Amino acid sequence: MREITDTNQRNLFIYQIYVRNHTKAGTFNALLDDLDRIKAMGVDMIYLLPVHPIGKKQRKGTLGSPYAIKDYFAINEEHGDMKDFETLIETAHKKGLKVMMDIVFNHTSPDSVLLEKHPEFFYKKNGHFTNRIGEWWDVIDFDYNKDKKLWTYLIDVLAFYTKKGIDGFRFDVASLLPYDFLAEAKQAIQKLNPNTIWLSESVHGHFLKEVRDRGFEGLSEAELFSIFDLAYDYDAHPYLEAYLKDEGPLSDYTDWLMKQEEIYPKDYIKMRHLENHDFGRIAGYLNRDEKKLDQWYAFNFFNKGATMIFSGSEAYHPHHPSLFDKDTIDFSPSDKHAYFTKLHQLTTGKIFSEGTYQVRSINDAVIEATYEDETTRVIGIFNVGNSTSMLGVELPDGNYKNALDHKSYPVNDGKMKAVNTPLIITINKEN
């Protein structure tokens, strides 16, 4: 269904932005002033949460969820107007940044333009417009089986923004969209821009099962990879979250990362992230333990796949901004700008996109991961749990220079002392 993915996309560094809360003004024009800082961090692409007008009916919070969209062809006046949006795209491109926008094609607000014009496009239960997931009480779902004019309308939305210069689309709850529609949309947009990047928000496994148990269709991760270039890491997220909450072992998480190597296409690309607009700040989970945070972010960049950080991650701020209210991000607690820049530089290159990958937990506090090709081996050791023990590592005895701090660390009898600095070690196999 799709051509082999460009594995260089595993080197992508994506920065997620909620325009409302990224600056005090919450506008596209205010965001322009921060693009240089974002680009200097090494970011390749900014990803914007939905930028469309928000419905007023059944709003959550004071300003509503950006995922309750009223009009796909318009811009939320909080952020500016269409001209301001076009200026943002143009300016980002001039600075070498791609722009991805969030696409919400599972549902709209209950007072959307489409419901008024085309009620036949929507899902009904007991004679009432509603949604399949009752908890999402601020939206109503599409019914893709009723009228294929809906497909044409939504593909026209994608074409409209592609022609404005959008470089990629992140599909909200992509698992709930029909496969045939996604395939048709992909084919249409690739004709306009074959380099468009497609990112699926593939849902958690337990949620997918719940949807199917309710009698609705839901796409598996493997099905989505036959269309999308990148996918969310939500299949691994429950194991990561369990470890952060002291409710599960680290090995459950690393074992699942290795399982991904078995069950997905050879060219699969995961978008690795530790937090986003839906899930709490990792700094909150870890009580702003900077040493642990440094280790986790180092592993997130090192882990196989594209890397995404959520606006404010570089501040190690524990507060998770509201999706439904004005809640400006505070960038002051820490400044990890230079650290993230270095991590991205150290984990970008051919071996990280094409080398064979292995990952394991050495103990319940330390992750070891490796990339290898015919000439080079790169080893990362990440003490995410502040271990103080000796570690059995897969390295011959000797002294090894760490690319992060340029210090040497000894291995004796196959063991290395756990340290609070992430270790990234490169070995030339030809020497």
VMD Tcl script that draws the C-alpha trace (Angstrom):
set ca {
  {0.00 0.00 0.00}
  {2.92 2.39 0.62}
  {6.46 2.67 -0.62}
  {9.29 1.82 1.75}
  {9.50 4.57 4.35}
  {12.43 6.96 4.18}
  {14.34 5.59 7.17}
  {16.05 8.97 7.55}
  {12.77 10.02 9.16}
  {14.07 8.12 12.21}
  {16.36 11.13 12.65}
  {13.44 13.59 12.77}
  {13.22 15.91 15.76}
  {9.63 17.12 16.20}
  {8.49 19.88 18.55}
  {4.81 19.79 19.57}
  {3.14 23.19 20.10}
  {-0.24 24.17 21.50}
  {-0.44 27.72 20.15}
  {-2.90 28.88 22.83}
  {-0.50 28.11 25.66}
  {2.94 28.39 24.07}
  {3.11 32.17 24.58}
  {1.23 34.72 26.68}
  {-0.44 36.06 23.56}
  {-1.26 32.59 22.26}
  {-1.02 33.70 18.63}
  {0.79 32.66 15.46}
  {2.55 36.03 15.41}
  {3.88 35.53 18.95}
  {5.08 32.06 17.98}
  {7.13 33.58 15.16}
  {9.41 35.16 17.77}
  {10.26 31.72 19.20}
  {11.06 29.92 15.95}
  {14.76 30.80 16.05}
  {15.12 29.30 19.54}
  {13.25 26.17 18.49}
  {15.32 25.76 15.33}
  {18.57 26.30 17.25}
  {17.68 23.29 19.42}
  {17.99 21.13 16.31}
  {14.26 20.76 15.68}
  {13.31 19.68 12.14}
  {9.53 20.03 12.32}
  {7.01 21.87 14.46}
  {3.75 20.04 15.04}
  {0.74 22.23 15.81}
  {-2.30 21.04 17.72}
  {-5.55 21.83 15.85}
  {-5.70 25.46 14.77}
  {-9.36 25.62 13.72}
  {-12.29 27.40 15.43}
  {-13.63 25.53 18.46}
  {-17.31 24.77 18.86}
  {-19.23 26.51 21.64}
  {-21.81 23.81 22.32}
  {-20.90 21.39 25.15}
  {-17.46 22.98 25.57}
  {-14.96 21.55 28.01}
  {-13.34 24.16 30.25}
  {-13.60 27.87 29.54}
  {-12.21 27.91 26.00}
  {-12.96 24.40 24.79}
  {-10.90 21.58 23.36}
  {-9.09 22.20 20.06}
  {-10.24 18.71 19.10}
  {-13.90 19.87 19.04}
  {-13.60 21.57 15.65}
  {-16.28 23.82 14.23}
  {-14.89 24.55 10.76}
  {-11.96 22.80 9.04}
  {-11.48 25.56 6.50}
  {-11.13 28.35 9.06}
  {-8.65 29.46 11.73}
  {-9.31 29.90 15.45}
  {-9.44 33.67 15.94}
  {-7.58 33.23 19.25}
  {-4.47 32.51 17.17}
  {-4.97 35.02 14.35}
  {-6.37 34.60 10.87}
  {-5.55 32.55 7.79}
  {-3.02 35.12 6.61}
  {-1.19 34.86 9.95}
  {-1.18 31.07 9.60}
  {0.25 31.30 6.10}
  {2.94 33.68 7.39}
  {3.86 31.17 10.09}
  {4.26 28.40 7.52}
  {6.29 30.62 5.20}
  {8.54 31.90 8.00}
  {9.12 28.41 9.39}
  {10.15 27.18 5.95}
  {12.60 30.05 5.56}
  {14.21 29.00 8.84}
  {14.48 25.38 7.71}
  {11.55 24.10 9.76}
  {8.80 21.86 8.41}
  {5.25 22.32 9.68}
  {2.87 19.51 10.65}
  {-0.74 20.14 11.59}
  {-3.15 18.07 13.63}
  {-6.04 16.58 11.65}
  {-9.19 15.50 13.49}
  {-11.31 13.38 11.16}
  {-13.10 11.15 13.67}
  {-15.46 13.83 14.98}
  {-16.43 17.51 15.11}
  {-18.03 19.81 17.65}
  {-21.83 19.37 18.07}
  {-22.33 22.78 16.42}
  {-19.99 22.30 13.50}
  {-20.48 23.80 10.07}
  {-20.58 20.30 8.62}
  {-23.43 19.15 10.86}
  {-25.47 22.13 9.74}
  {-24.77 21.53 6.05}
  {-24.48 17.74 5.95}
  {-26.20 15.98 8.86}
  {-26.07 12.80 6.78}
  {-22.31 12.64 7.44}
  {-22.75 11.95 11.16}
  {-23.27 9.01 13.48}
  {-26.58 8.64 15.25}
  {-27.73 6.49 18.13}
  {-31.39 6.27 19.14}
  {-32.11 9.14 16.76}
  {-29.55 11.50 18.31}
  {-26.19 12.71 17.03}
  {-23.53 11.42 19.41}
  {-20.18 9.69 19.54}
  {-19.05 6.11 19.94}
  {-16.89 6.90 22.97}
  {-19.25 8.29 25.59}
  {-16.55 10.05 27.60}
  {-15.94 12.44 24.68}
  {-19.12 14.35 25.40}
  {-17.98 17.52 23.63}
  {-17.92 15.95 20.13}
  {-20.07 14.01 17.67}
  {-18.68 11.32 15.38}
  {-18.68 10.96 11.63}
  {-20.28 7.92 10.02}
  {-18.03 7.04 7.11}
  {-20.41 4.38 5.84}
  {-23.30 6.70 5.09}
  {-22.09 8.95 2.29}
  {-18.79 8.91 0.38}
  {-19.18 12.64 -0.18}
  {-17.76 12.87 3.35}
  {-14.56 11.25 2.11}
  {-14.27 13.79 -0.70}
  {-14.89 16.69 1.67}
  {-12.20 15.59 4.13}
  {-9.65 14.87 1.41}
  {-10.32 18.39 0.13}
  {-9.39 19.65 3.62}
  {-6.02 17.90 3.39}
  {-5.46 19.24 -0.11}
  {-6.35 22.78 0.99}
  {-3.61 22.84 3.65}
  {-1.10 20.92 1.55}
  {-1.38 23.66 -1.06}
  {-0.69 26.21 1.69}
  {2.63 24.50 2.36}
  {1.87 22.08 5.21}
  {4.54 19.36 5.24}
  {2.82 16.71 7.31}
  {-0.35 15.63 9.06}
  {-0.82 14.05 12.47}
  {-4.09 12.11 12.41}
  {-5.95 12.19 15.70}
  {-7.13 8.72 16.85}
  {-6.12 7.31 13.46}
  {-7.02 3.82 14.67}
  {-10.71 4.75 14.56}
  {-10.69 5.86 10.91}
  {-11.58 3.53 8.02}
  {-8.60 1.92 6.30}
  {-9.98 2.48 2.81}
  {-10.54 6.18 3.48}
  {-7.00 6.64 4.79}
  {-5.56 4.82 1.79}
  {-7.56 6.97 -0.64}
  {-6.59 10.17 1.18}
  {-2.90 9.21 1.21}
  {-2.94 8.52 -2.52}
  {-4.59 11.86 -3.27}
  {-2.22 13.95 -1.14}
  {0.91 12.19 -2.33}
  {0.05 13.39 -5.83}
  {0.20 16.97 -4.52}
  {3.30 16.48 -2.38}
  {4.96 13.05 -2.33}
  {7.12 14.16 0.61}
  {4.17 14.75 2.94}
  {4.81 13.04 6.28}
  {1.94 11.01 7.74}
  {1.89 10.45 11.50}
  {-0.77 8.25 13.10}
  {-1.97 8.63 16.65}
  {-2.38 4.91 17.04}
  {-4.26 4.29 20.27}
  {-3.41 2.21 23.33}
  {-4.06 -1.50 22.87}
  {-6.60 -1.70 25.68}
  {-8.55 1.20 24.15}
  {-8.55 -0.46 20.73}
  {-9.94 -3.64 22.27}
  {-12.61 -1.64 24.10}
  {-13.70 -0.01 20.83}
  {-13.87 -3.38 19.09}
  {-15.72 -4.93 22.02}
  {-18.36 -2.23 21.63}
  {-18.91 -3.48 18.09}
  {-16.99 -0.78 16.20}
  {-14.09 -1.06 13.78}
  {-10.58 -0.24 14.91}
  {-7.25 -0.48 13.10}
  {-4.27 -2.24 14.59}
  {-0.82 -0.70 14.61}
  {0.34 -3.09 11.90}
  {-2.53 -2.02 9.64}
  {-1.70 1.65 10.18}
  {1.96 1.10 9.28}
  {0.85 0.03 5.80}
  {-0.28 3.64 5.22}
  {1.47 5.94 7.72}
  {5.15 6.85 7.85}
  {5.31 7.22 11.64}
  {3.16 6.05 14.53}
  {2.74 7.01 18.14}
  {4.39 4.84 20.76}
  {1.17 4.14 22.64}
  {1.62 0.36 22.55}
  {4.71 0.77 24.75}
  {3.39 3.68 26.82}
  {1.48 1.62 29.46}
  {4.71 -0.18 30.41}
  {6.64 3.08 30.62}
  {3.91 4.68 32.73}
  {3.75 1.64 35.03}
  {7.50 1.88 35.66}
  {7.35 5.61 36.35}
  {4.56 4.96 38.89}
  {6.49 2.08 40.52}
  {3.77 -0.29 39.33}
  {5.81 -2.42 36.94}
  {9.40 -3.46 36.15}
  {11.62 -1.67 33.68}
  {12.02 -4.94 31.78}
  {8.35 -4.90 30.76}
  {9.02 -1.65 28.91}
  {12.30 -2.66 27.27}
  {10.94 -6.12 26.36}
  {8.04 -4.46 24.54}
  {10.45 -2.18 22.65}
  {12.20 -5.31 21.39}
  {8.84 -6.90 20.57}
  {8.19 -3.99 18.21}
  {11.16 -5.21 16.17}
  {9.32 -8.50 15.61}
  {5.71 -7.47 14.95}
  {6.00 -4.37 12.74}
  {7.33 -3.93 9.18}
  {11.10 -3.80 8.86}
  {10.96 -0.11 7.98}
  {8.62 0.89 10.83}
  {9.24 4.22 12.52}
  {7.95 5.04 15.96}
  {7.66 8.60 17.22}
  {9.27 8.42 20.65}
  {8.07 10.84 23.29}
  {7.86 10.99 27.08}
  {4.94 13.43 27.32}
  {2.40 15.24 25.19}
  {-0.80 17.27 25.53}
  {-2.76 14.20 26.69}
  {-0.36 12.76 29.27}
  {1.26 14.34 32.29}
  {4.73 15.82 32.38}
  {7.44 13.27 33.10}
  {8.99 15.88 35.41}
  {5.82 15.52 37.48}
  {6.16 11.74 37.63}
  {9.78 12.06 38.73}
  {9.35 15.01 41.12}
  {11.73 17.05 38.95}
  {14.66 14.73 39.72}
  {17.02 16.31 37.18}
  {19.41 13.37 37.07}
  {16.62 10.95 36.21}
  {15.14 13.38 33.71}
  {18.50 13.79 31.98}
  {18.74 10.01 31.67}
  {15.20 9.55 30.36}
  {15.55 12.28 27.75}
  {18.90 10.90 26.64}
  {17.27 7.52 26.12}
  {14.28 9.08 24.36}
  {16.61 10.65 21.78}
  {18.69 7.45 21.53}
  {15.73 5.08 21.23}
  {15.01 3.84 17.70}
  {12.65 6.20 15.91}
  {11.83 9.87 15.46}
  {11.90 12.03 18.59}
  {9.17 14.39 19.77}
  {9.17 16.74 22.73}
  {6.19 18.71 23.97}
  {6.52 22.49 24.27}
  {8.06 23.15 27.70}
  {9.79 19.77 28.01}
  {13.10 21.62 27.80}
  {12.17 23.40 31.06}
  {11.63 20.17 33.04}
  {8.41 21.75 34.31}
  {6.13 19.39 36.30}
  {2.92 21.30 35.49}
  {0.86 19.88 32.64}
  {-0.93 22.76 30.86}
  {-4.70 22.58 30.47}
  {-6.07 21.65 27.07}
  {-9.32 23.53 27.70}
  {-8.20 26.83 29.25}
  {-5.55 29.51 28.90}
  {-2.58 28.09 30.78}
  {0.66 29.62 29.50}
  {3.74 27.39 29.65}
  {6.47 28.49 32.02}
  {9.89 27.96 30.43}
  {11.85 29.20 33.45}
  {12.40 26.20 35.81}
  {15.30 24.72 33.80}
  {17.05 25.38 30.53}
  {17.83 22.12 28.76}
  {17.99 23.76 25.36}
  {21.71 23.07 24.86}
  {21.40 19.57 26.35}
  {18.62 18.58 23.94}
  {20.59 20.07 21.05}
  {23.58 17.91 21.92}
  {21.46 14.79 22.37}
  {19.93 15.26 18.94}
  {23.34 15.81 17.34}
  {24.76 12.68 18.97}
  {21.86 10.45 17.93}
  {21.53 11.53 14.30}
  {23.20 9.69 11.49}
  {23.02 6.65 9.24}
  {23.66 4.11 11.98}
  {20.68 5.45 13.97}
  {18.39 5.13 10.96}
  {19.69 1.91 9.42}
  {21.75 0.04 12.03}
  {20.46 -3.06 13.80}
  {18.97 -2.21 17.19}
  {18.94 -3.95 20.54}
  {17.62 -2.73 23.87}
  {17.41 -4.34 27.31}
  {17.23 -3.49 30.97}
  {20.43 -4.39 32.79}
  {18.59 -4.14 36.11}
  {15.45 -2.35 37.24}
  {17.16 1.03 36.96}
  {19.41 0.90 33.88}
  {18.70 0.61 30.15}
  {21.35 -0.53 27.68}
  {20.73 -0.01 23.96}
  {22.95 -0.55 20.93}
  {23.10 0.23 17.22}
  {25.42 -1.76 15.01}
  {26.48 -1.94 11.37}
  {29.46 -3.52 9.62}
  {31.99 -0.97 10.88}
  {30.56 0.68 13.99}
  {28.84 -0.09 17.26}
  {27.16 2.63 19.35}
  {26.20 1.77 22.92}
  {23.95 3.84 25.16}
  {23.69 3.23 28.90}
  {20.97 5.14 30.72}
  {20.67 5.06 34.51}
  {16.99 6.05 34.61}
  {16.53 4.84 38.18}
  {19.67 6.33 39.81}
  {21.30 2.96 40.38}
  {24.59 2.86 42.30}
  {25.44 -0.78 41.55}
  {27.97 -2.43 39.27}
  {26.51 -3.25 35.87}
  {27.15 -6.23 33.64}
  {27.64 -4.56 30.26}
  {28.22 -5.92 26.77}
  {31.64 -4.30 26.41}
  {35.16 -5.74 26.47}
  {37.38 -4.58 29.33}
  {38.96 -1.17 28.76}
  {38.35 2.57 29.10}
  {35.57 4.16 27.05}
  {35.05 7.80 26.18}
  {31.55 9.15 26.69}
  {30.40 11.44 23.87}
  {28.28 13.52 26.26}
  {30.91 14.63 28.78}
  {34.13 13.47 27.02}
  {35.24 11.61 30.15}
  {36.51 8.02 30.20}
  {34.71 5.23 32.04}
  {36.36 1.87 32.82}
  {35.00 -1.63 32.24}
  {36.66 -4.36 34.31}
  {35.69 -8.03 34.22}
  {32.69 -7.09 32.06}
  {31.36 -4.67 34.66}
  {30.94 -0.90 34.85}
  {29.83 1.24 37.77}
  {26.47 2.93 37.25}
  {26.85 6.70 36.94}
  {24.47 9.64 36.89}
  {25.57 10.74 33.43}
  {24.05 9.11 30.35}
  {26.73 7.22 28.44}
  {26.95 7.18 24.64}
  {29.98 5.24 23.46}
  {31.08 4.64 19.87}
  {33.34 1.72 18.96}
  {35.08 1.38 15.60}
  {34.93 -2.35 14.90}
  {37.69 -2.15 12.30}
  {40.36 -1.20 14.86}
}
mol new
graphics top color blue
foreach p $ca { graphics top sphere $p radius 0.5 }
foreach p [lrange $ca 0 end-1] q [lrange $ca 1 end] { graphics top cylinder $p $q radius 0.2 }
display resetview
